[in-house]
Amino acid sequence: MVTTPNLVIEEQDEDYDYDASPIPPERYDVVPEGMEEVDGVLVEKIGMTIPHAAVQSNVLFAWRDYIRSTAQGGEVYPEAPCQTDRQKRRPDAAYMSPELLTQYGRPAILPQSYPLIAEVASPDDKAEMLFHKAREYLRSGCEEVWLLYPENQLVMIATAESWQIFTEPDTIATQKVLPGFAIAVAELFA
């Protein structure tokens, strides 16, 4: 494991090779399935592969099984939309706490980031773009972001205070949300 103080990544408006659709955000109340709002434009989430989907499922099932077995409450969702400080996103996996469920119920779009989010890198994702996304989630109410890289079997966990890097022999644990949850990195990529 490698731990760094708060990782500094300059905010840049770069072209991330998105497949953009020119639908202005005021023209929709929900984010269409398979899309996110990026810089005011609806873009299709592309590049999902079988390894990506397998890792996404492993994260979702592990978090769900843990909240059920510990009776901590809350719900886990695949690609459920949320509003960040800049746009509407669909994280690959998201945990909604019992407190947020009580406060918001199940809205079409959560008006903030989920407390715990996982993003799984697709082969065409750029690391800088995922770092940018993690920082955006953290600015918008998220307490912890997991970035998972299936091709390298690497996990980064980001909080407002630090970024940690884990590899296949490590066991990772949630830092702020879902106290007591731990899983082997190898199990996430199995």
C-alpha positions in Angstrom: 0.0 0.0 0.0 1.2 3.5 -0.8 -0.4 6.5 1.1 -0.1 10.0 -0.1 -1.4 13.2 1.4 -4.2 14.8 -0.5 -3.3 14.2 -4.1 -3.1 17.5 -6.1 -4.4 17.2 -9.6 -4.9 20.4 -11.5 -8.5 21.0 -12.7 -8.4 21.1 -16.4 -11.1 21.1 -19.0 -9.6 18.5 -21.3 -11.1 16.7 -24.2 -11.6 13.2 -22.8 -12.8 11.8 -26.1 -16.5 11.6 -25.0 -19.2 10.7 -27.4 -21.2 14.0 -26.8 -24.8 14.6 -27.5 -25.9 18.3 -27.7 -28.9 18.1 -25.3 -28.8 21.1 -22.9 -29.3 20.2 -19.2 -32.4 22.3 -18.8 -34.2 20.0 -21.3 -34.2 17.0 -19.0 -35.2 16.1 -15.5 -33.4 12.8 -15.4 -30.2 11.5 -16.8 -31.0 9.0 -19.6 -29.8 5.4 -19.0 -26.2 4.9 -20.0 -25.4 8.6 -20.0 -23.9 11.3 -17.8 -23.9 15.1 -18.0 -20.3 16.3 -18.5 -19.7 20.0 -18.8 -23.3 20.7 -19.5 -23.6 18.1 -22.3 -25.1 14.6 -22.2 -22.5 12.0 -23.0 -22.8 8.3 -23.4 -20.8 6.1 -21.0 -18.9 3.9 -23.4 -16.1 1.3 -23.1 -17.6 -1.2 -20.6 -16.1 -4.6 -21.0 -16.7 -8.0 -19.4 -13.8 -7.5 -16.9 -15.3 -4.0 -16.1 -18.7 -5.5 -15.5 -17.3 -8.3 -13.4 -15.5 -5.9 -11.1 -18.5 -3.7 -10.8 -20.6 -6.7 -9.8 -18.0 -7.8 -7.3 -18.0 -4.4 -5.6 -21.8 -4.2 -5.6 -22.3 -7.6 -4.1 -19.6 -7.2 -1.5 -21.0 -3.9 -0.3 -24.6 -5.2 -0.3 -23.8 -8.4 1.5 -21.9 -6.4 4.1 -24.7 -3.9 4.8 -27.1 -6.8 5.1 -25.0 -9.0 7.4 -24.2 -6.1 9.7 -27.6 -4.5 9.6 -26.0 -1.1 9.0 -28.7 -0.2 6.5 -28.6 1.8 3.4 -28.7 0.6 -0.2 -26.2 -0.1 -3.0 -26.9 0.9 -6.6 -25.3 0.3 -10.0 -25.0 3.5 -12.1 -27.6 5.5 -10.1 -27.4 9.2 -11.0 -26.3 11.9 -8.6 -25.7 15.6 -8.9 -22.1 16.9 -8.2 -21.0 20.5 -7.9 -20.6 20.6 -11.7 -22.7 17.9 -13.4 -24.9 14.8 -13.2 -22.9 11.6 -12.9 -23.6 7.8 -12.9 -21.0 6.2 -10.7 -20.4 2.5 -11.4 -21.3 1.6 -7.8 -22.8 3.8 -5.1 -23.8 3.3 -1.4 -26.7 5.4 -0.1 -26.7 5.7 3.7 -29.8 5.2 5.8 -29.7 8.9 6.6 -29.8 9.9 3.0 -32.6 7.4 2.3 -34.6 9.0 5.1 -33.8 12.5 3.9 -34.4 12.0 0.1 -36.1 8.6 -0.3 -35.3 7.3 -3.8 -35.2 10.5 -6.0 -34.6 10.3 -9.8 -31.3 12.0 -9.2 -29.6 12.3 -5.8 -29.0 16.0 -5.3 -25.4 15.3 -4.1 -22.8 12.6 -4.4 -23.3 9.3 -2.6 -21.2 8.8 0.5 -19.3 5.8 -1.0 -18.6 5.6 -4.7 -16.7 3.1 -6.9 -15.6 3.8 -10.5 -14.2 1.0 -12.5 -11.7 2.0 -15.2 -12.5 0.9 -18.7 -9.6 0.3 -21.2 -10.3 3.6 -22.8 -10.5 5.6 -19.6 -7.7 8.0 -18.9 -6.3 8.0 -15.3 -6.4 11.8 -15.1 -10.1 11.8 -16.0 -10.9 9.3 -13.2 -8.8 11.4 -10.7 -10.8 14.5 -11.8 -14.1 12.6 -11.3 -13.0 11.4 -7.8 -12.2 15.0 -6.8 -15.6 16.1 -8.1 -17.4 13.5 -6.1 -15.4 14.4 -2.9 -16.3 18.1 -3.4 -20.0 17.2 -3.7 -20.6 15.2 -0.5 -18.9 11.9 -1.1 -16.7 10.8 1.8 -14.8 8.0 0.0 -14.1 7.1 -3.7 -12.7 3.8 -4.9 -11.0 3.8 -8.3 -10.5 0.2 -9.6 -8.2 -0.7 -12.4 -9.0 -4.2 -13.6 -6.1 -4.4 -16.2 -3.5 -3.7 -13.4 -5.5 -5.1 -10.4 -5.0 -1.9 -8.6 -7.3 0.0 -6.3 -7.0 3.7 -5.2 -9.1 4.9 -2.3 -9.5 8.6 -2.1 -10.8 10.7 0.8 -10.6 14.4 1.4 -7.5 13.7 3.5 -5.5 11.2 1.5 -5.2 8.9 -1.5 -4.1 5.3 -0.9 -3.0 2.7 -3.5 -3.5 -1.0 -3.1 -2.3 -4.0 -5.2 -3.4 -7.6 -5.5 -1.8 -9.0 -2.3 -3.4 -6.2 -0.1 -6.7 -6.3 1.8 -8.5 -3.0 1.6 -11.0 -1.5 4.1 -13.4 1.4 3.9 -11.9 4.5 5.3 -15.0 6.5 6.4 -18.1 4.8 5.3 -19.4 1.2 6.1 -17.2 0.8 9.2 -15.5 -2.6 9.4 -15.9 -3.5 5.8 -12.7 -5.2 4.3 -12.0 -7.3 1.3 -9.0 -8.7 -0.5 -8.0 -6.8 -3.6 -7.7 -10.1 -5.5 -11.3 -10.9 -4.6 -12.5 -7.8 -6.3 -10.8 -8.8 -9.5 -11.7 -12.5 -9.4 
